[in-house]
Amino acid sequence: MSEIRRSGKPWYGCATKGGVSPAHDHLLQDRRLQAGRRDGKAPGMTDAIPQETAQNAETLAETPEALAKTFEPAAIEAKWYDHWETNGRFRPERPEAVPFTIVNPPPNVTGSLHIGHALDNTLQDVVIRYERLRGKDALWVVGTDHAGIATQMVVERQMEAQQDKRTNYSREDFVAKVWEWKAQSGGTITRQLRRLGCSMDWSREQFTMDPHFTRGVVKVFVDLYNEGLIYRDKRLVNWDPRLKTAISDLEVETREVKGGFWHFRYPLADGVLREDGLDYIEVATTRPETMLADMAVAVHPEDPRYKSVIGAFIEQPLTGRRIRIVADEHADPELGSGAVKITPGHDFNDFEVGKRAGIKPAEMFNMFDAEAQVIQTADGLVPEEYLGLDRFDARTKIVAAMKDGGFLFPHVDKDGVEHDAEPRTIQTPFGDRGGVVIEPWLTDQWYVDAETLAKAPIEAVRSGAIEIVPKSWEKTYFNWMENIQPWCVSRQLWWGHRIPAWYDDKGGIYVAETEEEAQALAGEGVVLSRDEDVLDTWFSSALWPFATLGWPDEDAPLLARHYPNDLLVSGFDILFFWCARMAMQGLHFMKEVPWRRLYLHGLVRAADGQKMSKSKGNVVDPLGLIDKYGADALRFFMCAMESQGRDVKMDERRVEGYRNFATKLWNAARFCQSNGIGASSSLAAPVATSAVNRWIIGEVVETLATLDQAMTDLRFDAAAQAVYRFAWDTFCDWYIEFIKGNFDAETKAVAGWVLDQILVMLHPFMPFVTEELWHALGERETDLILARWPEPGAAVDAGAKAEVEWLIALVSGFRTAKNELGIAPGAKLEAWLPEPSEATRAIIAANGPAIDRLARLSAIHLTPAPQGAAMQVGAGDAMLIVPLEGLIDIAAEKARLEKALATSEKEAKALAGRLSNPSFVERAKPEAVEKARADHAHHTAEAERLSAALKRLG
């Protein structure tokens, strides 16, 4: 296979000789790279650097100095990220290459990097670096969301700290203050993404309030309105009384709150009696305050207790309002009394029951204002003493009034003591920003006809036009999309995309892209006022895959080249709030899916499996982990633990372990460097004659195939483990051991080539240490980030593989046996191998020095072994025998092993009994159960090891 060359030198590997490149003045100054560009332009304002420039003019090609003894990630990370970004490495000019595109889920501009961001963005960066190394025109779109509620809250809190408030300003002046805040403080998370190593195209950083993006948002709203897919309606929303705005389901968090279940007597009106002679219906509720807006009582149509009174009236005790008894399957005969009071203006289930009972939304009573204080209902029947009360104060007063009037059924506890309510732990919705209980509130809002827009995305997944990975999420996707509700897209805020709708004084609505167009629709002389609300941020972020590429300009060059995107990586928790809505808008406006594959990862949980939260005190700061162990270690942990369909359990010890992995690689590179092994000049594998060199080349081939397949399948854990096992076990532990003392020209060439392959394959996962080692090992024409993905041009040599694996089995077996029997690791032994196969004879004959040095076998006798106790070690089809007489006290060793075995078996049995007890597993603390499982696994493995050792003694 021919090499691709630039300027007469191999593009992939090192240059043969030459002077120091201009960029290498940086390394000569304490190896610190200086920021800034020679063309005088700011990094974010330039076009991508052409490939020739990236490969030649800005290379780091000095003769490398020796690697430091200690691997210290902090300085390396700062140096290389600055170099990559300053020199345009994240978006090389590749107009002829196959495009590959991903967009990041835009984090809130107010945000800071949390552990979920670290997982999500690490996975994306692994993919984009992998595809960039494979020569694709890889674009990773980056940007932030304007985060309407969160950002407005941040600015208002700053104002409160200065004894100021939003309402002291005009809308325009307040919005200007928000823009000032963004300019000063809105870049925190983007700086933190850089620390993680994210190779995003920062030169095209986007913001959902950028002018071009706003133009797209307004166009989408107007077009959907004109198509009848956006409309204004009176419906229940999640209302935050503190923020005084509607919020989405995602911004609602459910908490367990100690509450009560009150039982009340609602008298039948007009002298009507039930069949059992009772003149009332008992209803139960957790929210007594809402009875001021009751409009019905629902019973199950087949409940025999109430069939005779369906259609009759109740006289509500406090308001005197006559409300009808309706039949509805929402009422569960097995729950409480089987009768449910219906307050359609303040409960989502009641809203639907009310509609089925013929109550129009415009007729439903609203008993709260925007701050959840009691107001008069449309029929004027709320008693004056309740008006203006906070909802919870009203609850107390209402319960007392019902009790005084004889309408409260007390709850009698197990000790016979009466209480006003039955104690209940209630799942209560809170606003995640405002921190107060959410109120279902009936109000006029703007809605998207999500049911219609969902049809195309449903079909896209069914047809395979969109592949969801893992596939197990499809069922959830279909269930939600096929039962989708209207999407409320209006928010009562000042910060955000203001809804392009104007009203006249007669209730007319005029939707247009500009006020001039709205005025033209209304007619000359009609006075218009603009809608005060802004759009939900999910509405604008739904346009992310195409508005970031230049839409609505149809001739935008990036739009034609990079839409549809190839992949979206997202947490499953925003599958519906963001992913599904992108699919709706993309298919509707672009007539094509927004991305071909959707990868949904799990959550990062605490080590004990609990969800992380500030209240639990188990939140992990990824920046703290980066400070302690380096970004490479954290990234590799995220990938190694990301198994499709599972959450990631945080384990700092593993992060530390992957820091040790980076150190292991560093030390291996130092060893190679000190023995004259440097960068390879060949993309293809060098010619190899020795078995160990042919074997290691074959191992590269197999690892590469495994890694490529794992990346194709989006199995990040399998990909990480493949390169980890090869680098640590195969190369560092075995290959380096095999070649010690035999650094001929062939071995140096092969070792340098293999180390290069490791650096390239590992680069997507650990970009910083690999880039540093890449340049430390020799002169390079290109940074590692723009190198070529391995193309060994070689095959697995079955003979060499069998020979080296025989040696590995022999060495491993002897080391294990010595450890089990207490024989010193360095003790030289003699072994007997009667009647070996011809293949085994040949391996022994060819590898005498290696067997002596690594297995510590001074001789292998091809004759029958002496009689007596012996240990046996297998390798391939051979079973080697080592007499133990004189080596150890066999009787004492047997006694020691038998005693230890008995202890481990006893412990394992006891732990197994505890773990098989449902009472322990269900009631014990999770950490106690986890420890018991770990201890059981340890003692089981120890018992197996000790049994094997006893067998070796014969």
DRENMI-437009 format. One record per residue (C-alpha): residue in one letter; x, y, z. Coordinates in pm, whole numbers, plus 32768, in hexadecimal, padded with zeros to 4 digits. Layout:
N
AXYZ;...
***
This chain:
954
M800080008000;S808D81507FA3;E80BA826180A3;I801383B18087;R812884B2808C;R8143862880B0;S827E86E08047;G832D8598800A;K82F7851D816F;P81FD842481FC;W80C984E28275;Y808183ED838C;G81CB83B48437;C830584768487;A83E08538839B;T8532849C8361;K860E85CD839A;G85F787428388;G860D88868443;V852E890D854F;S83E0898684C6;P83748AEE850F;A82758A79860B;H838089CE86D4;D84018B0C876B;H82E18AD08860;L8372898988DD;L84CD8A1B88FB;Q84408B1089FA;D84088A1B8B15;R832889508A2A;R82108A498A66;L81308AA28940;Q80D18C0C891E;A7F6D8C6F88C6;G7F148D4A879C;R7F2E8D358624;R80398DBC853D;D7F2C8E4C8459;G7EB38F2D8573;K7D4E8EAC856F;A7C988E2F86A0;P7C658CB5869F;G7AEC8CD28694;M7AE98DB78564;T7BB28CED846C;D7B608BE6836D;A7BE88A8883A8;I7D5B8A67835D;P7D9E89B18214;Q7E1D884F8237;E7F6F889D81A0;T7FA189B282A0;A7F2E88D483BB;Q801F87C58352;N815288908302;A815E89FC8369;E80EC89CF84D0;T818388808529;L824488258661;A8371877D85C4;E84A087C68695;T858A86B78703;P84D68646883E;E8570865D8993;A8560853E8A89;L841485058B32;A83FA85718C9B;K840C845C8D9C;T82B584B48E26;F817484D88D63;E80CB861E8DC8;P7F8A86588D03;A7F3487C18D5F;A804488728C99;I801D87848B73;E7EA687BF8B5E;A7EC0893B8B63;K7FD5893A8A5F;W7F3588548962;Y7DD488DB8972;D7E528A398935;H7F2289BB8812;W7E0388FA8772;E7D0A8A17878C;T7DFB8B2C872C;N7E6D8A7185F5;G7D168A06857A;R7D4A889485B6;F7BDE88548610;R7B6288A484B1;P7C6B886083A8;E7C0D88C18247;R7BA0877F819D;P7AB487E18082;E7ADC86967FCB;A7AB185BB80FD;V7975850B816A;P78BC85EE8261;F786E857B83C1;T779D865684A5;I7728865A860C;V768C877386D7;N76B98793884E;P758787AB892C;P75B0891F8973;P75EA89518AE8;N75478A738B9B;V76148BAE8B7E;T75F48BC98CF9;G767D8A6D8D31;S77B789D38DBB;L784488848D54;H77A3876A8E17;I77ED85F88E06;G76D185BB8D0D;H776786BE8C22;A78B7860F8C49;L782484C28BD9;D775885518ABA;N786E86268A2B;T797E85218A5B;L78B984298988;Q7886852E8879;D79F4858E8879;V7A608422885A;V798383FE8726;I79EF85448682;R7B64850486BC;Y7B3B83A28637;E7A91841984FA;R7B8C853584CE;L7CA9843A84E2;R7BF8836C83DB;G7C1C849482EF;K7AB6851582F6;D7A4A868082E9;A79E2866B8455;L790E878B84D9;W78A5879F8644;V77B188BE8667;V77CC896987B8;G77018A708868;T76328ACB8996;D74C18AF589E0;H743D8C438A59;A73868B8A8B72;G72648C7B8BA1;I71FF8C318D08;A73598BE38D8F;T73FE8D158CF6;Q72EA8E058D5D;M73028D7B8EC0;V747B8DAD8ECE;V74608F188E62;E73398F618F47;R73F48ECE9072;Q751C8FAE9026;M742D90D4901D;E738D906C9169;A74E690659209;Q750191D591A8;Q73A29225922B;D732B924090C4;K722091848FFF;R71B6913B8E9C;T707792078EAC;N714193448EE6;Y71A2932E8D76;S70FC93208C28;R70FE91D08B7B;E720692498A85;D72EA92CC8B97;F72D191888C5E;V732190B68B2B;A744F91958AF0;K74C391438C51;V74A58FCF8C02;W757F8FFC8ACD;E767D90B28BA8;W767D8F8C8C99;K76B58E958B7B;A77DB8F5E8AF8;Q787E8F5D8C50;S781D8E0E8CE6;G777D8D348BDD;G78B28C758B6E;T78F38BA08CA1;I78808A558C16;T792B8A838AC5;R7A778AB98B77;Q7A34897F8C41;L79E688B48B09;R7B3E89148A8C;R7BD788878BCA;L7B2D873D8B7E;G7BD9873C8A2B;C7AA7876F894F;S7B1C87AA87EA;M79F588818780;D79F489798661;W7A0C8AAB8740;S7A378B8E8612;R78C18B5A85D0;E78428B5E8736;Q76C98B90873C;F75D38C2E882F;T745D8BFB881E;M74258D748832;D75158DCA8718;P74698EA1860E;H74758D928501;F73E88C9485F4;T72D38D7F8663;R72728DB084F7;G72488C3884D3;V717C8C1C8614;V708D8D2D85A7;K70638C91844F;V70108B3D84E6;F6F098BD485CC;V6E648C9B84B6;D6E688B7B83BE;L6DD78A8484B9;Y6CC88B7F8518;N6C6A8BB783AE;E6C578A3E837E;G6B6F8A1A84AA;L6C7889628574;I6CA38A738679;Y6B738B00872B;R6B0C8BB98865;D6A3B8AF88960;K69C88AF38AC9;R6A5989C08B74;L6AFF89558CB6;V6C73898E8CD2;N6D7F89538DD8;W6D818AA88E7C;D6E9F8B218F57;P6E078C1D904C;R6F5B8CA690A9;L6FD98CE08F48;K6E788D2A8ECC;T6EA08C658D8C;A6E3C8B1D8CF0;I6F528A1B8CF4;S6F8E88D48C3D;D6F73877A8CD4;L70F087628CCF;E7103888E8DB8;V702087E18EB3;E70C187008FB5;T6FF3861A9090;R703E860D9203;E6FA88541931B;V6EEB8621940C;K6E3C85C3954F;G6CD0861A951B;G6B6F85AA9563;F6A41850594C7;W690585B7953A;H67AA851A9523;F668086039500;R650385E494F7;Y6468868293C0;P62EA869593F1;L61FE862C92DA;A611987479267;D5FA2874F922B;G5F588644932E;V5FF0852F9258;L605C83F4930F;R614482DB92AB;E60B881799294;D614F813293E9;G608D82589477;L61B7833F94AA;D618C84AF9452;Y62F884FA9407;I642984839347;E6579846393F0;V669E84F1932F;A680D84EC9389;T691F85DC931B;T6A85863E9363;R6A3C87A892FD;P690C882893BF;E694B898F9351;T68DE894091EE;M677888F29259;L67328A65922B;A673D8A1F90B3;D669288C890AE;M65B488958F7D;A654C87268F9A;V656985E29059;A65CD84B18F8C;V656C83478FD2;H65B1820E8F0A;P648C81C08E20;E647D80568EA0;D649D80A39012;P6355801E90AA;R6367811091CE;Y6337823E90F0;K627E81CE8FB7;S6134825A9037;V61BE83B9906E;I628483E98F2B;G620285308E9D;A618A85AE8FEF;F621D86E39095;I62FE872191C0;E62F388609289;Q645A88BA92D9;P64628913944C;L65428A489443;T64D68AF19302;G63728A7192E3;R63BF8A299177;R62E4891B90DA;I63C288219028;R635986EF8F67;I63B585838FAB;V645084FB8E69;A64AE839D8DFD;D661B83778D9A;E670D82538DA2;H681183358E3F;A676382F08F8B;D67F181AF901F;P66F080ED90EF;E680F804B91B0;L68AF81959216;G682082479344;S66A98273932A;G66AF824891B1;A663683B09181;V672084C6910C;K66E8863B911D;I673486DD8FCC;T67E7882E8FBA;P683688468E45;G68E989958E61;H69EE89118F56;D6A3787A38F0F;F6AAC86FE8DCD;N69D485C88DF7;D68A886998E5D;F68D887718D29;E68A686428C4A;V677E85C68D19;G66E3871F8D03;K670687268B8A;R666685CD8B6F;A654A864D8C48;G650B87678B51;I65B488848C0D;K666D89638B19;P67C589E38B83;A674A8B4A8B6A;E663A8AF38C6A;M67238A4A8D66;F67518B068EAC;N68A18B9B8F0A;M68C68BE0907F;F6A358C509089;D6AF68D799007;A6C588D638F7C;E6CE88D5490DE;A6BFC8C399148;Q6B278D199220;V69AE8CE3922D;I68DC8DB99143;Q676C8DC390F6;T66E58CC48FFD;A66118D2A8ED6;D64CE8CD18F8D;G65288DAC90B7;L64EB8C9791B8;V663A8C93926D;P65FB8D1C93CD;E66A68E699408;E67718DEE9532;Y68438D12944C;L68998E199348;G6A088E7E9345;L6A7A8D569417;D6BAB8C8E93B2;R6B428B359339;F6BD08A82946B;D6B388B7B9560;A69F08B4894AA;R6A1589D094D9;T6A2E89F49654;K69058ADE9664;I682E8A029581;V687288C49647;A681589789788;A66D389FD96EE;M666F88A7966A;K66B8880E97BD;D65ED89179874;G64CC88DE9785;G64CC876897C3;F654087149663;L6691867696C1;F66B584FF96FA;P67D384D897F2;H68DE83D397C2;V690282DE98E2;D6A5F824F9909;K6ABD80F59988;D6ABA81739AEE;G695781FA9ACD;V69C783659AC2;E690A844F99D5;H69BE852F98DE;D693B862297DA;A69F0856B96C3;E6A88841A9675;P6C05844D9665;R6C8D841C9506;T6DDC84439459;I6D7F84FE931E;Q6E43851791DB;T6E41869191B3;P6EB6875A9083;F6FB0887390C3;G704989688FCF;D71B989168FAD;R720C8A898F8E;G710D8B399069;G71158A2A9173;V6FA08A4491CA;V6E7E89549196;I6E0189619031;E6C9589BD8FFD;P6BCC89308ED9;W6B3C8A778E58;L6A3C8AC08D4A;T6ABD8BCF8C67;D6AD38C3D8AFB;Q6C148BBF8A5A;W6CA38B738903;Y6CA98A04889D;V6D468935878A;D6C7A881D86EE;A6D7A87198757;E6C9885F786F5;T6CA9865C8586;L6E1C86AC858B;A6E6A85608638;K6DEA848B8518;A6F1E84B5843C;P701A846C8554;I6F57833585B6;E6F6E82B58453;A70DE8318843A;V71368231855C;R7053811B84E0;S70F181268385;G725581368406;A729582948381;I72E982E484EB;E739A81D385B1;I737681E88729;V7499814E87E9;P7465808B88C1;K733280018813;S72867FC28961;W72278133896D;E71468110883B;K7020808B8906;T702D81B789EE;Y704E82A088C4;F6F1E82138813;N6E4D820C894F;W6E89837A8993;M6E7483F3882B;E6D31833987E7;N6C8E83CE891D;I6D2585278901;Q6C6D8655898D;P6C6687B98905;W6DB088678945;C6D9A89AB8A0C;V6EA38A92897B;S6E5A8BE18A22;R6F0B8C5E8B5B;Q6EBE8D918C2D;L701E8E228C25;W70D88F4B8B95;W72138E918B2A;G71EA8DBA89F6;H71558DBD8899;R70238E9988B3;I6EF28DFD8814;P6EAE8EA486C2;A6D3B8EDD8701;W6C7A9022871E;Y6B16906287A0;D6A1091678758;D691791E1885A;K680B90F387DA;G68D38FB48815;G695A8F9186B4;I6AAB8EE28694;Y6BAB8F3B8589;V6CDE8E5E856A;A6DFA8EDB848E;E6F738EEE8480;T6F76906784B4;E6E90916C854F;E6E6B920E83F9;E6DE990C98366;A6CFB909F848C;Q6C789201845C;A6C3F91BA82EC;L6B739088834D;A6AA491508449;G6A6692778365;E6AB793E48377;G6A53949584B5;V6A29935A8589;V6AE9938086CE;L6BB8924B871D;S6C6891D58857;R6D6F90C5884F;D6D598F838915;E6E248FA88A55;D6E908E3B8A64;V6FCA8D9389DF;L6FFB8C398950;D70608B048A13;T71D68ACA89E4;W718D89688968;F70D78A0A8842;S72118ABB87CC;S730389A1881E;A722A88B7874B;L72BD896C861C;W7424892A868A;P74878828857D;F74358912845C;A741F8A7984DE;T758B8A598551;L75EC8A0783E9;G755D8B448350;W73E88AFD832B;P73008BA782C9;D73F48C0B81B5;E73B28AE880C9;D74FD8B1A8012;A75D28B0F814F;P76FE8A3580EA;L771989838239;L75A7892F8233;A75BF886F80ED;R76FC87BB815A;H76B7876C82C8;Y753E873582DF;P74C88634833D;N75BD860E845B;D765384B4847F;L7628847D85F3;L758B85168726;V760D84B4887E;S751B85098995;G74A984A68AED;F736A83D88AE8;D72C884D58BD5;I729E85D48ABC;L722C84DA89B4;F70D78583899F;F712486E68A05;W723887148906;C728285E7882A;A711B85A087C1;R70D887108783;M720D872E86A8;A7186860985E1;M703686BA85BE;Q70C58805854A;G71D6876E8472;L70E9868F83B3;H6FE587A28391;F70C888BA8319;M71EB88008278;K711E86D581FD;E723585FA827F;V7296855F83CC;P7376863E84A5;W7469852084E6;R748883BA8471;R74DE832485C4;L747683838723;Y754C82FD883E;L74AD83118997;H759582E58ABF;G753B82B48C2B;L7568838F8D5B;V76A183A98E2C;R764083338F87;A76F1832A90D3;A77C381F89124;D769E815C91E2;G75B7818890B7;Q74F482AF9143;K74A383D8906A;M758E84F990AD;S74F6862C914F;K757287539219;S747C86FE932E;K751985A49354;G76778634934E;N76EC8532924F;V772D86149125;V788085E19080;D793587098FE3;P79DC869C8E9E;L7ACD87C28EAD;G7B4587498FFE;L7B8885F38F67;I7C4286958E46;D7D15875E8F3B;K7D6786218FFB;Y7D93851B8EEA;G7D9385D18D9D;A7C8D85EF8C8B;D7D0C84B88BD7;A7CC783DD8D06;L7B6784658D36;R7B1884418BC3;F7B9282DC8BB8;F7AC682868CED;M798D83118C49;C79C282428B10;A7A2581028BC1;M78EF81148C9E;E77F8817A8B8E;S774080398B43;Q760A805A8A6C;G74CC80618B35;R7578808B8C86;D75BE81AF8D6A;V772781FE8DC2;K778581CF8F30;M788482CE8F9E;D79BF822C9029;E7AE5830F9070;R7BC981E3909F;R7B9381878F33;V7BE382E98EC6;E7D2582CA8F8B;G7D62817B8EE2;Y7D4B821A8D8B;R7E3D83298DFA;N7F2482048E4A;F7EE381818CEB;A7F5982CC8C58;T808C82BA8D36;K80CD81548CC2;L80C381C68B57;W81A582EE8BAB;N82A682088C49;A829581168B24;A82D882398A37;R840082A58B11;F848681438B06;C8469813D898C;Q85028294896B;S862B82328A46;N866B8100896C;G866E81B78822;I8506816987C5;G845A8296872D;A834A83078641;S82FB82348514;S831782B383B2;S822081B78327;L80A881A08325;A80BF802F82C8;A81567F2F83B3;P82D17EFF838E;V835C7DBA8308;A83897CC58428;T84387B75843B;S84427B1D85AD;A83157A728645;V82E37B788753;N82E47C948654;R81F97BDB856A;W811A7B928695;I81047CFB870E;I80AF7D7485AF;G7F967C7685A5;E7F1D7CEE86F9;V7F077E50866E;V7E377DCC854D;E7D487D178637;T7D2D7E38872B;L7CE87F2A8611;A7BD07E4B858D;T7B367E2D86E6;L7B507FA28721;D7AB97FFD85D0;Q79967F0F8603;A79577F97875F;M795280FB86DC;T7867809585C4;D777F7FFD86C8;L77AE812887B3;R782D803D88C1;F790F81348970;D795F80418A88;A79CF7F328996;A7A9F802C88CF;A7B4B80B18A06;Q7B917F578A8D;A7C207EDE8942;V7D287FED8931;Y7D657FD98AAA;R7DAB7E628AA1;F7E8E7E848976;A7F537FAA89FF;W7F777F2F8B65;D7F7E7DB48B4B;T7FF47D6489EE;F80EB7E7C89AD;C81647EFC8B00;D815F7DB58BC0;W81B67CB08ABB;Y824F7D428982;I833F7E248A3C;E83A17D008B1A;F83E17C2589EA;I84BE7D218936;K85947D908A5D;G86FE7D5E8A07;N86B67D278894;F86947E7F87F6;D87007E328695;A86967F0C8570;E85607E3C8524;T84E97E41868C;K851F7FB786AD;A84587FF3856F;V833C7F0E85DC;A83327F938741;G832B80FC86CA;W821880AC85D0;V81477FF286D5;L816B810E87D0;D80F281FE86C3;Q7FC181228685;I7F74812787F9;L7F8A82A28805;V7EA282C986DB;M7DA381C88754;L7DA9825488B5;H7D9E83C1884B;P7C2083E4883A;F7C0A837089A4;M7D46840F8A34;P7DA0852F894D;F7E9785ED8A28;V7F9284E48A91;T7F8E84478938;E7FD48593888A;E80F485D78979;L819084818940;W8156849987C8;H823A85C687B4;A832E854B88BB;L8382841287F3;G840184C186BC;E83D785C885B1;R827585D98528;E81DA867D83FB;T8088869784A4;D7FF186A385FB;L7F5B855D866F;I7DFE85F38666;L7E1F860284E9;A7EE284C284B2;R7E68839783EC;W7D9D82838488;P7E66813C8484;E7E7980788340;P7F6C7F5E8394;G7F577EB68241;A7FA57D7182F6;A7EF87C36836C;V7F037B6184A4;D80207A638494;A7F83792B852D;G80CF78808569;A816979A7861A;K802A79D886E5;A802B786B8758;E819D787A87B3;V818A79B88880;E80447956892A;W80F0780F8990;L820778D98A2D;I811179C28ADC;A8052789A8B6A;L819777FE8BE2;V8217793A8C8A;S80C379908D23;G8095782E8D9E;F81E378208E4B;R81BB79758EEA;T806279158F70;A80D877C38FEE;K81FF785C90A5;N811D795B9149;E8022785291B6;L812C7770924A;G8200787D92EB;I832F784C9208;A8402798491D4;P83AF7A2A9084;G851D7A34901E;A856678C99074;K85F3780A8F4D;L854876BC8F11;E8570758D8E31;A844774ED8D84;W8402739F8CDF;L833073738BA8;P831B720E8B2C;E82BC71D389C2;P82767337894E;S81D4737687FB;E82AD73E686DA;A8213754186EF;T8267755C8860;R83CD74DE8821;A83F975EC871C;I837A77008803;I84617693891C;A8588767D8833;A854977D887A1;N8508788B88EA;G8602780689E6;P8685795A8A5A;A852479E68A80;I84B178B48B44;D85E178CF8C27;R85B77A468C5F;L843C7A608C81;A83CC790C8D07;R850A78E28DD5;L853977818D4A;S86A577268D2F;A865475E28C7A;I8532751E8BE6;H857E73A98BDE;L84C572F08ACD;T84BD71AF8B9C;P83D5711D8CA6;A83D471E38DEF;P845B71568F37;Q835E70BE9025;G82D371889147;A820472BF918F;A820F73B49072;M815F74DF8FE4;Q80D774D88E83;V80BD75FE8D95;G800975EF8C48;A806876A38B08;G7FB8764E89C6;D7FB274D289A1;A80D074AB8A9B;M80C674668C11;L821074B88CB6;I826B74118E00;V834874AA8F0F;P83AA73C79035;L837874779182;E8455739C925D;G8552748492FE;L84A775BF9280;I839E75DD9390;D8325752994C9;I820D746F9418;A815673FE9553;A8160755595EE;E80EF75F694A8;K7FCC7501948A;A7F62754E95EF;R7F7376C495B2;L7EAC76AE9470;E7DA375C89508;K7D7176B3962F;A7D5277E59550;L7C6777269467;A7B8476C39588;T7B72782F95FC;S7B1C78B494A4;E7A1777A69463;K797477EF95B4;E796879649572;A78E579329412;K77D0784B948F;A7766793F95A0;L775C7A6494B0;A769A799893B0;G7596794C94BA;R75767ABB9514;L75567B2593A9;S744C7A1E9364;N73797AAD947F;P727D7BA493E3;S725A7C579530;F73CB7CB69531;V73DB7D1B93C3;E72A07DF093D5;R72CD7E90952B;A74427EBC955A;K74F07FF894E8;P755B7FE2937A;E76C7800B93D9;A76AD7EE594CC;V76177E0693BD;E77217E7392C7;K78367E2793C1;A77A37CCE9407;R77A07C819293;A79077CF8926B;D79787C299397;H78C37AF79313;A796B7B1A91C0;H7ABE7B439268;H7A9F7A0D9346;T7A12793C9227;A7B3879999149;E7C2C795D9266;A7B9B780392A4;E7BC777AD9134;R7D307828913C;L7D8577619274;S7CE2762791E7;A7DB7764890AF;A7EEF76709186;L7E9F75329246;K7E6E74749103;R7FC774E69094;L8059743C91C6;G7FCA72F2914D;
***
